[in-house]
Amino acid sequence: MSKDICLMAHLVAGFPDRETALKVADSLVEGGAKILEIQLAFSDPSADGPAIQTASTMALAGGFSTDMAFDFISEVHKRHPQIPIFLMTYGSLAYTPGVEDFIHRAHDAGISGAIIPDLPFDHDEGLTAACHKYGMENIPVAAPSMTEERLEKMAKAGFPYIYAALRAGITGQKTVIDEGTLRFIDKAGKCGSKILGGFGIRSGEQSKVLAPHVYAVVAGSVFVNVILENLNSREKIPALVKAKAQELAGK
């Protein structure tokens, strides 16, 4: 009997515009997403591939600020209170206003967890402590390029969730799920952390292969590309996003 696929779907707040982005969030949930990962647009990302970089650039060019992003996330949370929202961003956006103030604000917006890949789990500028204070989770990122010792240290650190980047590099490139990938996932989750596995998931076939080995299958660039390919006919975007979510969620 195959494992149900828990889809964690990524979107960029305010991309391609606020109203369309809200419809995209609705469509992802309607298509079967169990968790939403909402990214704050950032001008100098270290882990984003071309699609998500383009999405961030468009959101920023449209004047979408961090304040507007938190307002957007609050609206998504009101529409879908049963869906956990994990915030994805970069360290400077949290560090500049103060990590604790940033996390307090994130909590007030309805966010359950924070994914900040450039704040290392063991030197996180107070991120984990702030998350605990406000009832959120810090979700560190594990990568196949990590040393065995560092991966083991992360696995033993007691994080409820670990985001496992299924390969080195940036998002959006094709990912091949092989025995090495599965061994990496098993090591990251060996102490009980729930593994969120992503980077380059594009098809329902990949989801089905990955699902038995992770808590949630993460997909992002695939949805961004659907939006980018249909910017001239934005009324089509919600249905296309929903269909892709259904495919990835095995619906």
C-alpha positions as CSV (number, residue, x, y, z in Angstrom):
1,M,0.0,0.0,0.0
2,S,1.6,3.3,-1.1
3,K,2.1,6.1,1.4
4,D,-0.1,9.2,1.1
5,I,1.8,12.1,-0.3
6,C,2.0,15.1,2.0
7,L,2.7,18.0,-0.3
8,M,4.5,21.1,1.0
9,A,4.0,23.7,-1.7
10,H,6.1,26.8,-2.1
11,L,5.1,30.2,-3.3
12,V,6.6,33.7,-3.3
13,A,4.5,36.3,-1.5
14,G,3.2,38.9,-3.9
15,F,4.2,37.0,-7.1
16,P,3.1,37.8,-9.8
17,D,0.8,40.2,-7.9
18,R,-1.1,40.1,-4.6
19,E,-4.4,39.0,-5.9
20,T,-3.0,36.3,-8.2
21,A,-0.7,35.1,-5.4
22,L,-3.7,34.7,-3.1
23,K,-5.5,32.7,-5.8
24,V,-2.3,30.6,-6.1
25,A,-2.3,29.8,-2.4
26,D,-6.0,28.8,-2.6
27,S,-5.3,26.6,-5.6
28,L,-2.4,24.9,-3.9
29,V,-4.6,24.0,-0.9
30,E,-7.4,22.9,-3.2
31,G,-5.0,20.8,-5.2
32,G,-3.9,18.9,-2.0
33,A,-1.1,20.8,-0.4
34,K,-1.0,20.1,3.3
35,I,1.7,22.7,4.1
36,L,2.4,26.1,2.5
37,E,6.0,27.4,2.3
38,I,5.8,31.1,1.7
39,Q,8.9,33.0,0.7
40,L,9.7,36.6,1.3
41,A,11.1,38.2,-1.9
42,F,14.8,38.9,-1.5
43,S,17.2,40.6,-3.9
44,D,20.3,38.5,-3.3
45,P,19.3,34.9,-2.6
46,S,21.9,32.1,-2.2
47,A,19.8,29.0,-2.7
48,D,17.2,30.1,-5.3
49,G,17.3,29.1,-8.9
50,P,16.4,31.2,-11.9
51,A,12.6,30.7,-11.6
52,I,12.3,31.8,-7.9
53,Q,14.9,34.6,-8.4
54,T,12.7,35.9,-11.2
55,A,9.6,35.6,-9.0
56,S,11.3,37.5,-6.2
57,T,12.5,40.2,-8.7
58,M,9.0,40.7,-10.0
59,A,7.5,40.9,-6.5
60,L,10.1,43.5,-5.5
61,A,9.7,45.4,-8.7
62,G,5.9,45.6,-8.0
63,G,6.7,47.2,-4.7
64,F,6.0,44.2,-2.5
65,S,7.7,44.9,0.8
66,T,8.3,42.7,3.8
67,D,5.4,44.5,5.5
68,M,3.1,43.7,2.6
69,A,4.4,40.1,2.7
70,F,3.4,39.6,6.3
71,D,0.0,41.1,5.5
72,F,-0.3,38.7,2.6
73,I,0.6,35.7,4.8
74,S,-2.0,36.8,7.4
75,E,-4.7,36.8,4.7
76,V,-3.6,33.3,3.6
77,H,-3.7,32.1,7.2
78,K,-7.2,33.5,7.7
79,R,-8.4,31.7,4.5
80,H,-6.8,28.4,5.4
81,P,-6.3,28.3,9.2
82,Q,-5.9,24.5,9.1
83,I,-2.8,24.6,6.9
84,P,0.6,25.1,8.6
85,I,2.6,28.0,7.0
86,F,6.4,27.8,7.0
87,L,8.2,31.1,6.2
88,M,11.2,30.9,4.0
89,T,13.6,33.8,3.9
90,Y,17.2,34.8,4.3
91,G,19.1,35.9,7.4
92,S,19.4,39.6,6.6
93,L,15.7,40.1,6.5
94,A,15.4,38.6,10.0
95,Y,18.6,40.1,11.4
96,T,18.0,43.7,10.3
97,P,14.9,44.3,12.4
98,G,16.1,41.9,15.1
99,V,15.6,38.1,15.0
100,E,13.2,38.0,18.0
101,D,11.1,40.9,16.7
102,F,11.0,39.3,13.3
103,I,9.8,35.9,14.7
104,H,7.3,37.6,16.9
105,R,5.8,39.3,13.9
106,A,5.9,36.0,11.9
107,H,4.0,34.3,14.7
108,D,1.4,37.1,14.8
109,A,0.9,36.5,11.0
110,G,0.0,32.9,11.6
111,I,3.4,31.3,10.7
112,S,4.3,28.0,12.3
113,G,7.9,27.6,11.3
114,A,10.9,29.4,9.8
115,I,13.3,28.2,7.1
116,I,16.3,30.5,6.9
117,P,19.0,28.5,5.1
118,D,21.9,31.0,5.7
119,L,21.5,31.0,9.5
120,P,23.4,27.8,10.5
121,F,21.5,25.7,13.0
122,D,24.3,25.9,15.6
123,H,25.1,29.7,15.1
124,D,21.6,31.0,14.3
125,E,21.7,34.5,15.9
126,G,19.0,33.4,18.4
127,L,16.6,32.1,15.8
128,T,15.8,28.8,17.6
129,A,15.3,30.5,21.0
130,A,13.0,33.1,19.4
131,C,11.0,30.4,17.7
132,H,10.5,28.5,20.9
133,K,9.5,31.7,22.7
134,Y,6.7,32.3,20.2
135,G,5.5,28.7,19.7
136,M,7.2,28.3,16.3
137,E,9.8,25.9,14.9
138,N,13.2,26.7,13.4
139,I,13.6,24.3,10.5
140,P,17.3,23.9,9.6
141,V,18.4,23.0,6.1
142,A,20.5,19.8,5.5
143,A,22.4,19.5,2.3
144,P,24.2,16.5,0.8
145,S,27.4,18.5,0.8
146,M,27.5,18.5,4.6
147,T,30.1,16.5,6.3
148,E,28.9,13.3,8.0
149,E,29.8,14.8,11.4
150,R,27.8,17.9,10.8
151,L,24.8,16.1,9.5
152,E,24.8,13.8,12.5
153,K,25.1,16.8,14.8
154,M,22.0,18.3,13.1
155,A,20.1,15.1,13.3
156,K,20.8,14.8,17.0
157,A,19.9,18.4,17.8
158,G,16.2,17.7,18.4
159,F,14.6,19.8,15.7
160,P,11.1,18.6,15.0
161,Y,11.6,19.2,11.3
162,I,14.6,19.3,9.0
163,Y,14.4,20.5,5.4
164,A,16.5,18.2,3.4
165,A,17.8,19.7,0.1
166,L,18.0,16.6,-2.1
167,R,21.1,17.8,-3.9
168,A,23.7,20.6,-3.7
169,G,23.3,23.8,-5.6
170,I,20.2,25.9,-6.3
171,T,16.5,25.2,-6.6
172,G,14.7,24.3,-9.8
173,Q,17.3,22.1,-11.5
174,K,16.3,18.5,-12.1
175,T,16.8,16.1,-9.2
176,V,17.4,12.4,-9.6
177,I,16.3,10.4,-6.5
178,D,18.7,7.6,-6.1
179,E,20.1,5.4,-3.4
180,G,22.5,8.1,-2.3
181,T,19.6,10.6,-1.9
182,L,17.7,8.1,0.2
183,R,20.7,7.4,2.4
184,F,21.1,11.1,3.0
185,I,17.4,11.4,4.0
186,D,17.7,8.5,6.3
187,K,20.7,10.0,8.1
188,A,19.0,13.4,8.5
189,G,16.0,11.8,10.0
190,K,17.5,9.1,12.0
191,C,16.8,10.7,15.4
192,G,13.1,11.4,14.6
193,S,13.0,14.7,12.9
194,K,10.3,15.0,10.3
195,I,12.0,15.4,6.9
196,L,10.8,17.9,4.4
197,G,12.4,16.8,1.1
198,G,12.7,19.2,-1.8
199,F,14.8,20.8,-4.6
200,G,13.9,20.0,-8.1
201,I,10.6,18.0,-7.6
202,R,8.7,18.5,-10.9
203,S,6.5,15.4,-11.4
204,G,4.0,13.1,-9.7
205,E,6.4,10.2,-10.4
206,Q,9.1,11.9,-8.4
207,S,6.7,12.5,-5.5
208,K,5.6,8.9,-5.4
209,V,9.3,7.8,-5.3
210,L,10.2,10.2,-2.5
211,A,7.0,10.1,-0.4
212,P,7.7,6.9,1.6
213,H,11.1,8.4,2.7
214,V,10.0,11.8,3.9
215,Y,7.3,13.5,6.0
216,A,6.5,16.0,3.2
217,V,7.5,16.3,-0.4
218,V,8.5,19.9,-1.2
219,A,7.9,21.6,-4.6
220,G,8.4,25.2,-5.5
221,S,10.0,26.1,-8.8
222,V,7.5,23.9,-10.7
223,F,4.7,26.1,-9.5
224,V,6.6,29.3,-10.2
225,N,7.3,28.1,-13.8
226,V,3.6,27.5,-14.3
227,I,2.9,31.1,-13.3
228,L,5.8,32.5,-15.4
229,E,4.6,30.6,-18.5
230,N,1.1,32.1,-18.1
231,L,1.7,35.8,-17.2
232,N,-0.1,37.0,-20.3
233,S,-3.3,35.0,-19.3
234,R,-3.3,35.2,-15.5
235,E,-6.9,34.0,-15.3
236,K,-5.6,30.5,-16.3
237,I,-3.0,30.3,-13.5
238,P,-5.2,29.1,-10.6
239,A,-6.5,26.1,-12.5
240,L,-3.1,25.2,-13.8
241,V,-1.5,25.5,-10.4
242,K,-4.2,23.3,-8.9
243,A,-3.7,20.6,-11.5
244,K,0.0,20.5,-10.9
245,A,-0.6,20.3,-7.1
246,Q,-3.0,17.5,-7.6
247,E,-0.4,15.6,-9.7
248,L,2.3,16.1,-7.1
249,A,0.0,15.2,-4.3
250,G,-1.0,12.0,-6.1
251,K,-4.7,13.1,-6.4
